[in-house]
Amino acid sequence: MARNKLAGTKVGKSKSAKYYQNNPDAKKKKDEYNAKYGASLSRKLYRAFLNAMNKKKGKKGDGKDVSHTKKGDTVLEPQGKNRARNRGRK
């Protein structure tokens, strides 16, 4: 999947995006925390697990995500359905 070209630019409209646009020190602190969190062993192992699931399911460029079920299993599901679930509504 291609990287979001708008990531890191000042175009966000959410409350948090506006906050970080107006508070560069807070954004710097948040980015440092996120980098440290993403580099932790537990996050690396979790990413490796997800990558293994993707490889096992043979998905690449098919427009589907590996979705987690309530039972803890994983199934292939269209990206739109998977990413639309549990998101905030206005």
N, C-alpha and C positions, 0 to 999 in steps of 0.2 A: 504494500500500500504506500502511495506517495506521501511524503511529509506535507503537513498542512502549511501552505505558504503564508498564511496569516498568523501563524503561531509567533508570539513575541512582538507582534505589531500592535499599535494602539487603536484597535478597531472593535474591541470587545464592548458589549453593552450591558453585561451583567453587573450586579453590585460589586462583586469581588474584582472583576476586570477593571472597572472604573477606579476602585480603591488602589489597586496596584499600579495603574497608570499615573495616579497622582501622588504615590508614595514610593519612589524608587528605592529607598533604603529598605522598606518592608519587602518589596519584590526581590531585592538582592538576598535578603535573609531567607525568604521562602525558597528561592532557587537553590541556595546552598543546602537547605534542609532536604529538598527533593533529591538533589544529587547524592547526598549522603544516604538517604533512605533507599534510593534505587541501587546503590552500590552495596547494600547490606547482603549478607549471605542468604537470608531468608527470601529476599526479593529475587536474587539471582537464581536460586533453586526453583522458585515459583515460575519465573520466565522460562527456565529450562524445561519444566514440566509442561507448560503450555505449548512450547515449541515442539516437544516430543508428541503431544497430542495432535497438533496440526500435521506433523509428518506421518504419524500413524494413520490418520484419517485420509491422507493423500490429498489434502486440499491445498491448492495454490492458485489464486486468481480465478476461483470459481464463484466469487460473490457470496460466499458463505462464511459464517463464523463457527467456531467450536463453542457451543453454549453450555453452561452448567445447569443441570436440572436440580430440582429440589432434593432428589435422592443422592446427589453428589456425582452422578454420572455426567458424561459429556455427549452431546449430540450435535450434528451439523444443523445449522439453522440459517436462513437468510439474514444478512447483515442488518437490514432494516428492522426486522422483527426483534433481533437480539439487542440492538443498540437503542431501540425505542422503549424498551421495558424499563420501568423504575426510574425514568428520568423526571426531572421536575417539570411541573406545568405552571403556566402563568395564570 
